[in-house]
Amino acid sequence: MMASDDALLAGDIRAEVRTWIDDHWNPQQPLGEWWHSLAQSGWGFPDFPERWFGRGLPGESRRIVRQELQRAGAFGPPHGIATMMVAPLLVEMGSDEQREKWLPGIVDGSEIWCQLFSEPDAGSDLAGARTTAVRDGDLWRVNGQKVWTSGGHYAKWAILVARTDPAAPKHSGLSFFGIDMRQDGIQPKPLVQMNGSAEFNEVFLDDATTAHSHLIGEEGKGWPVALRTLSYERESLDADAEPGIQTDLDLSIAAARYASGEIADGSEGFMPGGLEAWELLCSVIAANGQQTDPRIRDRAVKIYTGIKTSSWMSQRFAQAPEVGAEVSLGKLAATQLMRDWRDLALTALGPNGQLLDGEGTFDGVPAQIALSVPGLSIAGGTDEIQRNIVGERVLGLPREPRPSNE
Ligand SMILES: Cc1cc2nc3c(=O)[nH]c(=O)nc-3n(C[C@H](O)[C@H](O)[C@H](O)COP(=O)(O)OP(=O)(O)OC[C@H]3O[C@@H](n4cnc5c(N)ncnc54)[C@H](O)[C@@H]3O)c2cc1C
């Protein structure tokens, strides 16, 4: 497609979604109802096929819709493991039966999912997973232990990597399932993190069951499904910028918006490219009267540039027919950007930046974010693993040694 055709299409999408939002957005409407109507309209996930709650539009349409929702002050679609990873996976690799069963609860936010991948001895080396699934008629019986399961204590469903053929070579003995978290055989135990939250879980699976129809992909071919899921996760952890970032670096406006409560606090979903991340940084700087300090402004501009550049890169990825090592580069850019954000925020705040909760500036949110930043370099594949991927696939360096028993 020619660039001018792209622009035309983008303009059409913008006009159409703008009309739809103006006709339907009602701030008094309960969130669940809004999400439901957004999903039914196909505007929540416009790049999904029409049959599956989308409009069959290019990936870039998501950004346009997000911008228009933000312009109207309306909520975006639900966001989490379910929408980031499970929904695109089901659209791409699920059966119609699985899509019919699971997509409605995902796109309207009524069913939360978690990710049962990592194990005590299988994190970066996910293919070393030891949790087993054994066929028993129409069921699979699952036994083992997972760890670092975000949201496992409140999720309704999980995606699960389990070993179905212990005799097969490591990667080919795995299968990929959906599994109901709310059953006696699954016990999540929350773990407290250094940022004070208890979002992670150890999850013990003791003769848990899942239906054979919940096998996603073929038996013994779970590894490529897991890899595809991880690439969705990494894409969603890149530094994709939210729209509406202030281009004039007017720090006082952001401070006023924060003070009025317009900008939410908390570190959940707080990504480097997010509007909140930029505005909170501006607010932090302004709160300490440093908006005219050239050294602070210089570092702020660097972060702003990083946000804009990453956003540009993400737009290109969204248009690419197939994405490979780009997601690793995007994730590395995001983790670096977030570290820069943390360092500047803590410099601006001084010792006060160490205080959590009510004792610190902005209710300790900057301190909480600072304590959450290291996790971004681990979640969804560590920085080292992303660098290995970039080294091998982009730079053509020799293959890194792999753990034994491949
Ligand atoms: C915020 C957060 C949320 C998470 N949510 C989930 C979740 O919902 N579900 C889930 O299943 N897991 C989740 N995880 C777990 C995450 O996927 C793992 O922590 C991650 O894959 C690393 O595995 P590990 O902790 O076992 O570390 P290890 O794999 O043991 O790695 C330890 C260190 O060795 C390095 N290393 C390992 N292998 C190599 C190599 N080949 N080359 C170079 N360096 C290497 C690593 O980079 C790391 O520094 C989450 C983690 C975080 C921080």
The ligand as a Gaussian input file, in Angstrom:
#p B3LYP/6-31G(d) Opt

LIG

0 1
 C        7.227000      -8.279000      37.189000
 C        7.321000      -9.741000      36.803000
 C        6.177000     -10.408000      36.401000
 C        6.260000     -11.766000      36.052000
 N        5.103000     -12.410000      35.735000
 C        5.151000     -13.712000      35.397000
 C        3.948000     -14.425000      35.105000
 O        2.841000     -13.874000      35.188000
 N        4.027000     -15.721000      34.765000
 C        5.224000     -16.363000      34.669000
 O        5.221000     -17.540000      34.310000
 N        6.388000     -15.749000      35.003000
 C        6.365000     -14.421000      35.357000
 N        7.525000     -13.782000      35.699000
 C        8.763000     -14.555000      35.745000
 C        9.745000     -14.214000      34.633000
 O        9.273000     -14.672000      33.387000
 C       11.072000     -14.860000      35.017000
 O       11.498000     -14.288000      36.217000
 C       12.116000     -14.649000      33.939000
 O       11.807000     -15.393000      32.800000
 C       13.520000     -15.031000      34.425000
 O       13.519000     -16.326000      34.955000
 P       14.136000     -16.628000      36.408000
 O       13.575000     -15.646000      37.379000
 O       13.958000     -18.077000      36.667000
 O       15.687000     -16.287000      36.274000
 P       16.814000     -17.203000      35.615000
 O       16.328000     -17.726000      34.317000
 O       17.254000     -18.214000      36.648000
 O       17.953000     -16.164000      35.347000
 C       18.816000     -15.700000      36.394000
 C       19.829000     -14.734000      35.781000
 O       20.633000     -15.441000      34.794000
 C       20.548000     -14.761000      33.531000
 N       20.512000     -15.756000      32.457000
 C       19.783000     -16.897000      32.412000
 N       19.988000     -17.541000      31.247000
 C       20.854000     -16.790000      30.534000
 C       21.449000     -16.920000      29.241000
 N       21.152000     -17.957000      28.446000
 N       22.281000     -15.925000      28.815000
 C       22.565000     -14.860000      29.598000
 N       22.032000     -14.690000      30.853000
 C       21.181000     -15.628000      31.305000
 C       19.233000     -13.994000      33.573000
 O       19.246000     -12.886000      32.689000
 C       19.155000     -13.573000      35.030000
 O       19.931000     -12.411000      35.244000
 C        7.495000     -12.454000      36.075000
 C        8.641000     -11.760000      36.475000
 C        8.564000     -10.430000      36.853000
 C        9.802000      -9.735000      37.318000

